[in-house]
Amino acid sequence: MTTALASSSTHTAAVARLGHALSDPTRAGVLLALRKGAAYPADLADALGVSRQSMSNHLACLRGCGLVESVPDGRRSSYRLADRHLAPALDMLMRVTLSVEPDCCSGEGCTC
């Protein structure tokens, strides 16, 4: 294998963590919601139609994957994407998804 085609085990593990995070619709929804900015777990749970306990579990998974981070806010914590490059990467991934499944979102009214 040429050096240009080889990937390090670290790169492979990072892509696998992202794939694991995106493999669940709720976790994917959390990541997509956080593209616009930080949010509280209760608000994410309500927006995605899951229990707060379930949201807590999904956020723990996303923290473990290194994709989100907790931001203390008094007695509460909000969550945000852990890296500033993640939001544009998710936007680009949405564009790929839309080219593969064009009926996903229709024209100018698309909020993806």
Secondary structure as a PSIPRED ss2 file (coil, helix, strand):
# PSIPRED VFORMAT (PSIPRED V4.0)

   1 M C   1.000  0.000  0.000
   2 T C   1.000  0.000  0.000
   3 T C   1.000  0.000  0.000
   4 A C   1.000  0.000  0.000
   5 L C   1.000  0.000  0.000
   6 A C   1.000  0.000  0.000
   7 S C   1.000  0.000  0.000
   8 S C   1.000  0.000  0.000
   9 S H   0.000  1.000  0.000
  10 T H   0.000  1.000  0.000
  11 H H   0.000  1.000  0.000
  12 T H   0.000  1.000  0.000
  13 A H   0.000  1.000  0.000
  14 A H   0.000  1.000  0.000
  15 V H   0.000  1.000  0.000
  16 A H   0.000  1.000  0.000
  17 R H   0.000  1.000  0.000
  18 L H   0.000  1.000  0.000
  19 G H   0.000  1.000  0.000
  20 H H   0.000  1.000  0.000
  21 A H   0.000  1.000  0.000
  22 L H   0.000  1.000  0.000
  23 S C   1.000  0.000  0.000
  24 D C   1.000  0.000  0.000
  25 P H   0.000  1.000  0.000
  26 T H   0.000  1.000  0.000
  27 R H   0.000  1.000  0.000
  28 A H   0.000  1.000  0.000
  29 G H   0.000  1.000  0.000
  30 V H   0.000  1.000  0.000
  31 L H   0.000  1.000  0.000
  32 L H   0.000  1.000  0.000
  33 A H   0.000  1.000  0.000
  34 L H   0.000  1.000  0.000
  35 R C   1.000  0.000  0.000
  36 K C   1.000  0.000  0.000
  37 G C   1.000  0.000  0.000
  38 A C   1.000  0.000  0.000
  39 A E   0.000  0.000  1.000
  40 Y C   1.000  0.000  0.000
  41 P H   0.000  1.000  0.000
  42 A H   0.000  1.000  0.000
  43 D H   0.000  1.000  0.000
  44 L H   0.000  1.000  0.000
  45 A H   0.000  1.000  0.000
  46 D H   0.000  1.000  0.000
  47 A H   0.000  1.000  0.000
  48 L H   0.000  1.000  0.000
  49 G C   1.000  0.000  0.000
  50 V C   1.000  0.000  0.000
  51 S C   1.000  0.000  0.000
  52 R H   0.000  1.000  0.000
  53 Q H   0.000  1.000  0.000
  54 S H   0.000  1.000  0.000
  55 M H   0.000  1.000  0.000
  56 S H   0.000  1.000  0.000
  57 N H   0.000  1.000  0.000
  58 H H   0.000  1.000  0.000
  59 L H   0.000  1.000  0.000
  60 A H   0.000  1.000  0.000
  61 C H   0.000  1.000  0.000
  62 L H   0.000  1.000  0.000
  63 R H   0.000  1.000  0.000
  64 G H   0.000  1.000  0.000
  65 C C   1.000  0.000  0.000
  66 G C   1.000  0.000  0.000
  67 L C   1.000  0.000  0.000
  68 V E   0.000  0.000  1.000
  69 E E   0.000  0.000  1.000
  70 S E   0.000  0.000  1.000
  71 V E   0.000  0.000  1.000
  72 P E   0.000  0.000  1.000
  73 D E   0.000  0.000  1.000
  74 G C   1.000  0.000  0.000
  75 R C   1.000  0.000  0.000
  76 R E   0.000  0.000  1.000
  77 S E   0.000  0.000  1.000
  78 S E   0.000  0.000  1.000
  79 Y E   0.000  0.000  1.000
  80 R E   0.000  0.000  1.000
  81 L E   0.000  0.000  1.000
  82 A C   1.000  0.000  0.000
  83 D C   1.000  0.000  0.000
  84 R C   1.000  0.000  0.000
  85 H C   1.000  0.000  0.000
  86 L H   0.000  1.000  0.000
  87 A H   0.000  1.000  0.000
  88 P H   0.000  1.000  0.000
  89 A H   0.000  1.000  0.000
  90 L H   0.000  1.000  0.000
  91 D H   0.000  1.000  0.000
  92 M H   0.000  1.000  0.000
  93 L H   0.000  1.000  0.000
  94 M H   0.000  1.000  0.000
  95 R H   0.000  1.000  0.000
  96 V H   0.000  1.000  0.000
  97 T H   0.000  1.000  0.000
  98 L H   0.000  1.000  0.000
  99 S H   0.000  1.000  0.000
 100 V H   0.000  1.000  0.000
 101 E C   1.000  0.000  0.000
 102 P H   0.000  1.000  0.000
 103 D H   0.000  1.000  0.000
 104 C H   0.000  1.000  0.000
 105 C C   1.000  0.000  0.000
 106 S C   1.000  0.000  0.000
 107 G H   0.000  1.000  0.000
 108 E H   0.000  1.000  0.000
 109 G H   0.000  1.000  0.000
 110 C C   1.000  0.000  0.000
 111 T C   1.000  0.000  0.000
 112 C C   1.000  0.000  0.000
